[in-house]
Amino acid sequence: MSPFHLVFLSLAISHLLLIGLFTLTHHRKTVLGTLVALLMFSVICYLLADFIGLWPASEQPLTLVWAKIILFRIGNASTLLLWLVSYFLFIDHNHQRQIPKIVWILAISALIARVYASMSANLDTVTEGPLADAAWFYSQAVMLVFIFSALQYAVNGYKSDLVLERRRERVAFTFSIGTLLLLICANMTVLVAVRLFDISVSDEQPLPTVIYSIYTYFVIVALVIWKFRVPEKHLSFGRSSSGESLSGEGQDVRKCELDLIEKIKYAMEEDKLYLRPQLTVADLAAHISSQEYRVRRAINYYMRYRNFSEFLNQYRIEETSRLLLNTDEPISNVGIDAGYISLSSFYKAFKEKYSITPREYRVMYRNRATEDAKS
């Protein structure tokens, strides 16, 4: 065991423990705070298992072997927790949705496969062979799927995100997780080569230690992401007696901000800019001759929208509702006429708003109008 391993593991574990205790103390009542604390605990378990693994296998008693297996399996949960952190941080309105069943199926099956592979590698009672190798490869693949998916959540919503602080967090998240992913892939390449070609390696393997350090950097980023994210409660506002400012929790909105909000509303309500299928924040800012960051701030901070798609849907759904009730346009045309680029996105947004399909909406309200006319 080298002094470098001992010093690094001690510092990393104490650091993660401090962050975990801080998160539990101040933010235990929030879903994201709980997930970050669990992520700290999971990574600590992984580091402790690595610490045990520094001793030669021949010198490890059976109880220590089992402790290492259990700690490593808890540590493997870090990729699932990473996915959950990304999901609850970057996907708005996820409190209305259930986590897909496939996520739990993959997580549980990967855990079972990894336990079997780990027992075959550490216990004489379980024989190593092709089945154990297949279980190991499967569990590694699932881990990579969770990391790729977490990365995708951070990248996909960057352009439409109206929360300026969260846009910066997406960049930090993408960089840290992208780096982690590259190192994990590099480590997997080494391990695969060892397994397939029976390459002998020394007990001192620096690459996993580097990966653990990246984990440490990530959890620091995760804490910062959680600590400085915009709270769910947005500022409320209303016109003051002077008619020149809006107030929200002690903060006044200057007249120039009021003018910008009015321009945004005019562009959407009168110019019907939302009918453009590929409309972006930059397009809206150019249309009203304003800076993009000011438009993002106005829509998020004062108009209470967290992403641009949600803002556009407010207008597009109203337009589709009008077309469904007042015209005989085929439903397949209604969504496209209102600015949606595909029927699937139209149906999804409509059902989130009304909890019924466009066809059901048209039938329900037309029947109701007919009954009212008869009465």
N, C-alpha and C positions, 0 to 999 in steps of 0.2 A: 504494500500500500504506500503510495507516494504522498509526501506532505501536501502536494498540490491538490490531490483528490480530497484529502481530509479538510484542508482549509476551505476549498470551494464549497463542498457539501455543507459544512458547518455554517458558512455565511449565507448560502442560498436558503437553507432550511430556516434559519433564524429570521431572515428577511421575509420569507413567505409567511412565516408564522405571525410576524408583526402585522403584515398587511391583512391577513385573514382575521386576526383578532380585532383590528381596527374596523374592518368591514362589518363583522358581526356585531360589534358594539354600537355602531352608528347607523347601520343600514339593514339590519336583519329583517325589517318588516317589508322590504321590497323584494320582488322576485329577482331582479337583476343583482341586488346586493347579496342575496343568498347564493345565487349561482357563482358569483365571483369568489365568495368565501369557500364554497365547495371546490372550486377550481384550485384555490390555494392548497386546500387539504389534499386534493388528489395529487398535485405535483409534489408536495412534501412526501407523500407515501412512495411515489416513484423514486425520489432521491434517497429515501431511507432504504428502499430495496436495492438500489444501486450501491449504497454504502455497504450493505451486507454482502453483495456480490463481489466486493473487493477482496474478500478472503478466499483462499483456494477452496474449491468445492469439496475436496477430501477432508478439510478441517471443519466443515460445517455440520453441526449436529442436525438431526431430523427436524427438531422444533424450529431451528433457524431456517432450514430449507422451506418449511411450510410458511413461516412468517414472510420470507422473501416472495413466495408465490402469491400470497394474499396481498401484500403491499404492491407488488407489480400490477395485479389485476385492478386494484383501486386506482393505481396510477394511470392505467389504460383508459379509465373513464374520463380522463382529462380531455380527450378529443370530443366525446359526446358533450361534455360541459362547455367546451369551446364552441360547439355548434349552437347550443342553447343560448349562450351569451350573445352570439352574433344574431340569432333569431329574435331574441327579445330586445336587443338594442337597435337593430336596423330595420325590422319589419313592423310597421305601424299597425295598430288594431289587432295584434296577435292575441290579445286577451279575449277576442271574440272567436278565435279558432282553436281547435284542438291540434296538438302536435301530431303529425301524421303517424299512423300505426307502423308504417314501414321503418320509421326511425327506431322505435322500440324493438321491432323484430331484428333489425340489423345489430343493434347494441347488445341484445341478449344472446343472439346466436354467435356473435364475435367473442363475447365473454366466455361462453361455453367452449368454443373452439380454442381460445387462447389458454384456458385452464388445462385442457387436455394436452395441448402442445407443451405447455410449461411443465406439467407433471411428467411427460415422457422425457423431457430434457433433464429433470432434476431428481426423479425418483427411479430407483432400480426396479420397482414393481410394475412400471408402465414401460412397455417396449417402444423404442423409437422406430420409425418407419415412414413409408409414404403417406399414411393417414395423418400422422403427426405433422409432417411437413405441409400437407394440404391445409390442415387446421391453422397452422401458423401463417401461411400465405393469405388465407381468407381473412383472418383477424387483422393483418396488416393492411389489406385492401380496404376493409371497412373503416379503419382509422383514417386512411387517406381520403376516403369518400366524405367523411365528416369534415375534415379540414378543408377540402376543396369546396364543399357546400357552404361552410362558414365564410370562406373567402368570397364566394359568389354573392352572398347577401351584401357584403360590404361594398363590392364593386358595382353591382347592378343598379343600386339606387342612388349612386352618387350624383348624377345629373339632375334628377328630379327632387332631391332632398332640399327642403327649404330651411332646415335648421342649420345655420352656418357653423355652429360649434360641432355638430355631428358630421358635417362634411369633412372637417379636418380630422375627426376621429376615424372616419372611413379610410383616409390616407394612411394614418398611423397603424391602424389595424391591418390593412392590406400589406404594408411593408413588413411588419413584424411577423405576420402569419405566413407571408410569402417566403420570407427568409427561413422560418421554421420548416416549411414544407420542403424547400430545397435541401436542407440539411437532413431531414428525415429520409428523403428519397436517396440521398447519398449514402446514408447509413444502411438503408435497406439494400442498396446495391452491394455493399460490402458483405452484409449478412447472407444475401442470396448466393454470392460467389463462394462464401465459406461453406454453405450447406450443399450446393450443387457440385462443387469441384473439390470438396474436402480439403480446403486450404487450411493450413495450421496458422493460428494467430496466437499472439502473446496475451498474457493476462491483462496487460496495460493497454486499454483501448481509449484513446483520447476523444474520438469522435462522439460517442454518447455523452461525454461530459460537456462538449460544445453544445450539443442539442439541449441538454438540461439548462445551460446558461441562456439559450434563446427562450426557453420556456419561462425562465425567471424574468427576462426582459418583457416578454409578452404579458405576464400577469401584472407587471407594473403598469404597462399600457392599459390593460383592462381596468385597473383601479382608476386610472386617470380618466378613462372613457366614462366610467360610471360616475365618478366624483363630479365632473364638470358637465355632464349632459344636461340639456335643457329640461326642467321639470315638466311634468304632465300638465300642471295647472298654468295656463297661459294668462297673460294680463287681460283683464276685462276693460272695456272702454265704452264711453258714451259721450254725447255732445254736452259741453259745459254750458253754463248760462250765457257766456259771452259768444258762444257759437264758433269759437276759433280754435279750440283745443279739445283733445280727448284725454281723459285721465284714467290711469290704471295703476292701483296700488302706489299712489304717490308720485307717479311719473307722468308728466304732461307730454302730449304729442304736439310737436310744433306744426305750424300752419303748412309748412312745406311737405310734411308727412301726410297731412290731411289731403293736400292737393294731389300727392302721388297716389293715395288710396282711391281718390275719386277718378283719377285717370285710368287706373287699373280696372275699376268697376265699369267705367264707360267703354273701355276697349272690349270687355267681355260681354256686357249687356247690350250695348248699342252697335258696336262694330262686329259683334259675334265672332271674336277671334278664336274662340274655342272650337269652331267648326273646322279649323285647320287640323288635319290628322296628325301631323308631326310637330305640333306647336311645342316650343321649349320656352324656358324662362328668358333665355337670351332673345328669342323672337319677340316676346312680349315687351321686354325692356327696350328693344330697338323701335318697336311700334309707338311707344309712348315717350321716346327720346329720354330714357333714364338709364342709370347704371344698373347692371345686373344685380350687384350685391344689395342695392337699395330695394329693388323689387322683391328679392328673396326675403329680406328682412321685413318688409311691409306685409307681405302675404303671411309670413310665419308669425311675426311678433304681434301684429295688430289685427290681422284677419283670422288668426287662429288655425292655420293649416300647417301641417308638418311636412307634407310633400306636395309637389306640383300636380301629380296625378289626382290626388284627393281634391285639390282646388279645381282642376278642370272637370272632374266628375260632377261637382256640384252643378255646373252649368249644363253639361252634356246630358245628365240624367233628367234634368228639367225639360230639356229639348226633346228627348226621346219620349218622355211622358206625354208631352203635348202632341207629338206626332202619332203616338199610339191611340190617343183618344179622339183626335180631330181629323185624322186622315185614314185612308185605307191602304197606305203604303205597306208592302210586305215587311214583316219584322226583320227579314234579312237586310232590307235597305235602310231601316230606321236608324240602326246603330251607326252605319257608315255615313249617313246623312248628317248625323250629329257630331261627327269628328273621330269616331273610334276607328282604329286601323284594322280591327278584326272582330268577328262576331263573338269569339271567345272572351275577349276583354270587355265587350259590351255586356254580354250575359253575366259575367262575373261581377261587374260594377253595379248592374241593375239589381241583381239578387242580394248584394250586400246592402243596398239602400232599402229595398222593399221586402226582402225575404221571399219573393215570388218571382217567377220568370216573366219576361215581357208579354208572352202570350196569355198567361194567367191574369196579368194586370189588365190587359185590353179587354178580355172577356168579362172580368169581374166588374170593372167600372162602367163598361157599356151596358151590361145587364142592370146595374144599379141605376144608371141614367134612364133606362127604359122603364123601370119600375116607378121611378119618381115622376116620369112624364104621365104614366097611366093614372097615378094617384092624384 
